């Protein structure tokens, strides 16, 4: 592939993807599109491709690449803060931006892999299968659900694969603040010597999936057997209390949680992916358990000179 577009390429998932493509698709030209409102240039340290500072919903960036042959589009750009309540803004950025991507891809005859979310499921207490989607708790989840439905109307024109990312964590998320993973937030608190704070009573369970597995699934989606929307998780949930236990073991500490009331009525208390469809369609098989991934994250990144360590 000669030219590959990565939207949201300065953000968490997008930057990890862009740097992976640069390393493993040598000879390709990686084009990052990002408006840098909720991302960080430090995520792209070592990046040698092109960077277009633009919001995909505006469409201005298309003029910059309109003469290029585009071989693939990874659409990761999105408002990802689930606490954002501005419904018009959420829908414009997420849905209208995606509409621009799809029309652009049709013009370029380029396959599209895009980021959806486990937020499309809303409240469940069992493994989430793809057919369970469509009952989101908030406008973020609704915007992703609308994106999936929009993508389906393009199936006859393009190769399109949507990935319902579950709770992604790993290096590159430091700039997300309160929208960063619970693993990151709890780890930073404990590294600083504080007791970890969490919603009562820490029994919420999430399918925490490491960024390296997410990138592997995202790249693998280019070789999907068919157009589809598929889950990307580990297939196993971990409670917040268990996360603290894992962190205490790694940090050789014994800090007990401080619990407080959850102010969000739309909060997902449980996520766990059924990944059988992902295994079948893109050959996805996570390499990291949550515990193994946390250990690598802490020892290799949060305690290194990586951008993550600057948040400590």
C-alpha positions in Angstrom: 0.0 0.0 0.0 1.4 3.4 -1.0 -0.9 5.9 0.8 -2.7 5.1 4.1 -4.9 7.6 5.9 -5.3 7.5 9.7 -7.9 9.9 11.1 -7.4 10.8 14.7 -3.8 9.8 14.3 -2.5 12.0 17.1 -4.9 10.5 19.6 -4.5 7.4 21.7 -5.5 4.5 19.4 -4.7 6.5 16.2 -1.1 7.3 17.1 -0.3 3.7 18.1 -1.8 2.6 14.8 0.1 5.2 12.8 3.4 4.3 14.3 2.7 0.6 13.9 1.9 1.1 10.2 5.1 3.1 9.7 7.2 0.3 11.2 5.5 -2.7 9.5 4.4 -1.2 6.2 7.7 0.2 5.2 7.5 2.1 1.9 4.0 3.3 2.6 3.2 6.9 3.2 1.1 7.4 6.3 -1.2 10.5 6.4 -2.5 11.5 9.8 -5.6 13.7 10.0 -6.2 15.2 13.4 -7.5 18.5 14.8 -5.4 18.2 17.9 -8.2 19.4 20.2 -8.1 16.2 22.4 -4.8 14.7 21.3 -1.1 15.3 21.7 1.8 15.7 19.3 4.0 13.8 21.7 2.1 10.7 20.8 3.7 11.0 17.3 7.3 11.2 18.4 9.3 9.5 15.7 6.5 9.7 13.1 7.8 10.5 9.6 4.6 10.7 7.6 2.3 13.7 6.8 0.1 15.4 9.3 -3.0 17.4 8.3 -4.5 19.5 11.1 -8.2 19.3 10.4 -11.5 18.0 11.8 -12.8 15.3 9.5 -16.3 16.7 9.8 -15.1 19.9 8.1 -13.9 18.1 5.0 -11.1 20.6 4.4 -8.4 17.9 4.6 -9.8 16.1 1.6 -8.5 18.9 -0.6 -5.0 18.2 0.6 -5.1 14.6 -0.6 -7.6 14.7 -3.5 -4.9 14.1 -6.1 -3.4 11.1 -4.3 -4.2 7.4 -4.7 -5.4 6.2 -1.3 -5.0 2.5 -0.6 -6.7 2.3 2.8 -8.5 4.5 5.4 -8.4 3.9 9.1 -11.1 6.1 10.6 -10.3 6.4 14.4 -11.1 10.2 14.9 -14.0 10.7 17.2 -15.2 12.5 20.3 -14.5 9.7 22.8 -15.4 11.4 26.1 -18.6 9.6 27.1 -19.5 12.4 29.5 -20.0 15.0 26.7 -23.6 16.1 26.7 -23.6 18.3 23.6 -25.7 16.1 21.4 -25.4 18.2 18.2 -21.6 18.4 18.6 -21.3 14.7 19.2 -23.4 13.8 16.2 -21.7 16.3 13.9 -18.1 15.3 14.8 -18.8 11.5 14.9 -21.5 10.9 12.3 -21.0 13.8 9.8 -17.2 13.2 10.0 -17.8 9.6 9.1 -20.0 10.4 6.3 -17.2 12.5 4.8 -14.9 9.5 5.2 -17.2 7.1 3.4 -17.8 9.4 0.5 -14.1 10.0 0.2 -13.4 6.3 0.3 -15.9 5.6 -2.4 -14.2 8.2 -4.6 -10.8 6.6 -4.0 -12.0 3.0 -4.0 -10.3 2.5 -0.7 -11.3 0.0 2.0 -12.3 1.5 5.4 -11.7 0.2 8.9 -13.5 2.4 11.5 -13.7 2.6 15.2 -17.0 1.9 16.8 -17.5 1.2 20.5 -18.9 -1.2 23.2 -21.0 1.9 24.2 -23.5 0.8 21.6 -24.6 -2.0 23.9 -25.7 0.1 26.9 -26.5 -1.9 30.1 -25.9 -5.6 30.0 -24.9 -8.2 32.5 -23.6 -10.9 30.2 -21.2 -11.3 27.3 -22.1 -8.9 24.5 -22.7 -10.3 21.1 -22.8 -8.1 18.0 -26.5 -8.6 17.5 -27.1 -7.1 21.0 -26.1 -3.6 19.9 -28.5 -0.6 19.5 -29.4 0.2 23.1 -26.8 2.9 24.1 -27.0 4.7 27.4 -25.6 8.0 26.1 -25.2 10.2 23.0 -21.7 8.9 22.5 -22.9 5.3 22.2 -25.9 6.5 20.0 -23.5 8.3 17.6 -21.5 5.1 17.2 -24.7 3.1 16.6 -25.7 5.6 13.9 -22.2 5.3 12.3 -22.6 1.5 12.1 -26.0 1.9 10.4 -24.6 4.5 8.0 -21.7 2.2 7.1 -24.1 -0.6 6.2 -25.6 1.6 3.5 -22.2 1.7 1.8 -21.5 -2.1 1.9 -22.3 -2.5 -1.8 -19.8 0.2 -2.7 -16.9 -0.5 -0.3 -15.0 -2.9 1.9 -16.0 -1.7 5.4 -15.2 -3.2 8.8 -16.4 -1.6 12.0 -14.6 -2.5 15.3 -16.4 -2.2 18.6 -13.5 -1.4 20.8 -14.1 -2.3 24.4 -12.1 -0.6 27.2 -8.8 0.1 25.6 -5.7 1.0 27.7 -2.0 1.4 27.2 0.7 3.9 26.3 -0.5 7.1 24.5 -3.7 7.7 26.6 -2.1 10.2 29.0 -3.6 13.3 27.3 -7.2 12.0 27.8 -7.5 13.1 31.4 -10.7 11.8 33.0 -11.6 10.0 29.8 -8.4 7.9 30.1 -8.9 4.2 31.2 -9.6 3.3 34.8 -6.4 1.3 34.7 -4.4 4.4 33.9 -6.2 6.6 36.4 -5.8 4.1 39.2 -2.2 3.4 38.4 -1.2 7.1 38.4 -2.9 7.6 41.8 -1.1 4.7 43.3 2.3 5.5 41.7 2.0 8.9 43.4 1.5 7.2 46.7 -2.3 7.8 47.0 -5.1 5.5 47.7 -7.0 4.7 44.5 -10.5 6.3 44.2 -13.3 4.6 42.5 -17.1 4.4 42.4 -18.8 2.3 45.1 -18.0 -0.5 45.6 -15.5 -1.3 42.9 -17.5 -4.3 41.7 -18.0 -2.8 38.2 -16.5 -5.1 35.6 -15.0 -4.1 32.3 -13.4 -5.9 29.4 -10.0 -4.1 29.5 -8.1 -4.7 26.2 -4.5 -3.7 25.6 -3.7 -1.2 22.9 -1.3 -3.6 21.2 -4.1 -6.1 20.7 -6.4 -3.4 19.4 -3.8 -2.2 16.9 -3.3 -5.8 15.7 -7.1 -6.3 15.3 -7.4 -3.0 13.5 -4.7 -3.8 10.9 -6.0 -7.3 10.6 -9.5 -6.0 9.7 -8.1 -5.0 6.3 -8.1 -8.7 5.5 -11.6 -9.4 6.8 -13.6 -12.1 5.0 -16.6 -9.8 4.7 -18.1 -6.4 5.6 -19.1 -6.5 9.3 -19.1 -5.0 12.7 -17.1 -7.0 15.2 -16.1 -6.8 18.9 -12.5 -6.2 19.9 -11.9 -7.1 23.6 -10.3 -9.9 25.5 -13.5 -11.9 26.1 -13.1 -11.6 29.9 -14.1 -8.9 32.3 -12.1 -7.6 35.3 -13.5 -5.7 38.2 -12.1 -2.4 39.4 -11.2 -4.0 42.7 -9.2 -6.7 40.9 -7.4 -4.0 39.0 -6.3 -2.5 42.3 -5.1 -5.9 43.5 -3.0 -6.4 40.3 -1.5 -2.9 40.7 -0.7 -3.5 44.4 1.1 -6.6 43.4 3.1 -4.9 40.7 3.9 -1.9 42.8 4.6 -3.9 45.9 2.1 -1.8 47.9 -1.1 -2.4 49.9 -3.2 0.7 49.1 -6.9 0.2 49.8 -9.5 1.9 47.6 -11.5 5.0 48.6 -15.1 4.6 47.4 -17.5 7.4 46.4 -20.9 7.7 44.8 -21.1 7.4 41.0 -22.6 10.7 39.6 -23.4 9.3 36.2 -26.7 7.7 35.6 -25.7 6.3 32.2 -22.6 4.5 33.4 -21.9 1.0 32.0 -21.2 -1.2 35.0 -20.4 -4.2 32.9 -18.7 -4.9 29.6 -17.5 -8.2 28.3 -17.0 -9.0 24.6 -17.9 -12.1 22.8 -15.0 -12.3 20.4 -16.0 -15.4 18.4 -17.0 -13.3 15.4 -13.7 -11.4 15.4 -11.8 -14.7 15.5 -13.8 -16.0 12.5 -13.8 -12.9 10.3 -10.4 -11.3 10.9 -8.5 -14.1 12.8 -8.3 -12.0 15.9 -6.8 -13.6 19.0 -5.7 -11.3 21.9 -2.1 -12.0 23.0 -2.4 -10.2 26.3 -4.4 -11.0 29.4 -5.4 -7.9 31.3 -3.0 -8.7 34.1 -0.1 -9.3 31.7 -0.9 -6.1 29.8 -1.1 -4.0 33.0 2.3 -5.3 34.1 3.9 -4.3 30.8 2.2 -1.0 30.8 3.4 -0.1 34.3 7.0 -1.4 34.0 7.7 -0.5 30.4 5.8 2.7 30.0 4.6 4.4 33.1 8.1 4.0 34.7 10.0 5.0 31.6 10.8 8.2 29.7 7.7 7.6 27.6 5.2 10.5 27.4 3.1 8.6 29.9 5.6 9.1 32.6 5.3 12.9 32.4 1.8 12.6 33.8 3.2 11.1 37.0 
